[in-house]
């Protein structure tokens, strides 16, 4: 049997500048794309150099059912509205019993979009909120 941990159910904790915004059930869009410029060298027709130039970080979208932590997100959004300031944060993947699986330091976070819950008494679906953030880069933590 392998020592590798396979998480069957993961949740993600988001904190920004030490402000814990709670646990989210999904985390999507954590990624980057590197632009590559080709450079051809005179006299060498066999290949072209692939030179990395600019990196673009994709927005991260987190979702969860509405909890008491929803108020923390709204409070953070109101703080940003009063004074836009990029802050560093961390996203941590956790097992259902709270053990850390992996973590990422996220630099220069700003909110892009928050979608509050829709309440429909005729639906058995949980009320869900979505938070989308932009950032300046990610490091493993």
C-alpha positions in Angstrom: 0.0 0.0 0.0 1.3 3.5 -0.9 1.9 6.2 1.7 0.2 8.7 -0.7 -2.8 10.4 0.8 -5.8 10.3 -1.5 -8.4 12.8 -0.4 -11.9 11.7 -1.3 -13.5 14.9 0.1 -11.5 18.2 0.3 -12.4 21.6 1.4 -10.5 24.9 1.1 -9.8 27.5 3.8 -9.2 31.1 2.6 -7.5 33.7 4.6 -6.5 37.2 3.5 -3.9 39.2 5.5 -4.7 36.9 8.5 -8.4 37.4 8.1 -10.0 33.9 8.0 -12.9 34.0 5.5 -13.8 30.4 6.2 -14.0 27.1 4.4 -15.2 26.7 0.8 -16.3 23.4 -0.9 -14.7 24.1 -4.3 -11.7 26.0 -5.5 -11.3 26.4 -9.3 -9.0 28.3 -11.6 -5.8 28.1 -9.7 -3.3 28.3 -12.6 -0.9 30.2 -14.7 0.0 30.6 -18.4 3.5 31.5 -19.6 3.8 33.4 -22.9 6.7 32.0 -25.0 8.5 33.9 -27.7 10.4 32.1 -30.4 13.9 33.2 -31.3 15.6 31.8 -34.4 19.3 31.7 -34.4 21.1 32.4 -37.7 22.8 29.3 -39.1 20.8 26.9 -36.9 17.8 25.7 -38.9 17.0 22.7 -36.7 15.1 24.5 -34.0 14.0 27.8 -32.6 14.7 28.9 -29.0 11.6 29.1 -26.8 12.1 32.0 -24.4 9.6 32.5 -21.6 8.4 36.1 -21.3 5.2 37.0 -19.4 3.2 35.0 -17.0 -0.6 35.4 -16.6 -2.3 34.2 -13.5 -5.9 33.0 -13.8 -8.6 34.2 -11.4 -9.6 31.8 -8.6 -13.2 31.0 -7.9 -14.4 29.5 -4.6 -17.9 28.3 -3.8 -19.7 27.1 -0.7 -23.1 26.7 0.8 -24.1 29.8 2.8 -22.7 29.7 6.4 -22.0 32.2 9.2 -18.7 32.9 7.4 -20.7 34.6 4.5 -20.8 37.7 6.7 -17.0 37.7 6.8 -16.8 37.8 3.0 -19.3 40.7 2.8 -17.3 42.6 5.6 -14.1 42.1 3.6 -15.7 43.4 0.4 -17.0 46.5 2.2 -13.4 47.1 3.5 -12.1 46.9 0.0 -14.8 49.3 -1.3 -13.6 51.9 1.2 -9.9 51.4 0.5 -8.7 49.2 -2.3 -5.5 47.5 -1.1 -4.0 44.4 -2.5 -3.3 41.9 0.3 -1.6 38.6 0.4 -3.4 35.5 1.6 -3.4 31.7 1.7 -5.6 28.9 0.4 -5.2 25.6 2.3 -6.7 22.3 1.1 -7.9 20.3 4.1 -9.3 16.8 4.7 -12.8 16.6 6.2 -11.2 16.1 9.7 -9.2 19.3 9.2 -5.7 17.9 8.3 -3.7 20.0 5.9 -3.1 18.5 2.5 -1.5 21.4 0.7 -1.3 25.2 0.8 -0.7 28.1 -1.5 0.4 31.6 -0.7 -1.5 34.0 -3.0 0.0 37.5 -3.5 -1.9 40.7 -4.1 -5.5 39.5 -3.8 -8.4 41.7 -4.9 -12.0 40.7 -5.2 -13.4 40.4 -8.7 -16.9 39.1 -8.1 -19.1 37.9 -5.3 -22.4 36.2 -6.0 -24.6 35.9 -3.0 -27.1 33.1 -2.5 -30.4 32.6 -4.2 -33.1 31.4 -1.9 -35.8 29.3 -3.5 -38.1 27.5 -1.1 -39.4 25.2 -3.9 -35.8 23.8 -4.5 -34.0 21.3 -2.3 -30.7 22.8 -3.4 -28.5 24.5 -0.7 -28.1 28.3 -1.0 -24.6 28.8 -2.5 -22.3 31.8 -2.6 -19.4 32.3 -5.1 -16.3 34.4 -4.6 -13.9 35.2 -7.4 -10.5 36.8 -6.7 -7.7 38.1 -8.9 -4.1 38.0 -7.7 -0.5 38.7 -8.7 1.0 35.2 -8.2 1.1 31.9 -6.2 3.8 30.2 -4.2 3.5 26.8 -2.4 3.3 27.1 1.3 
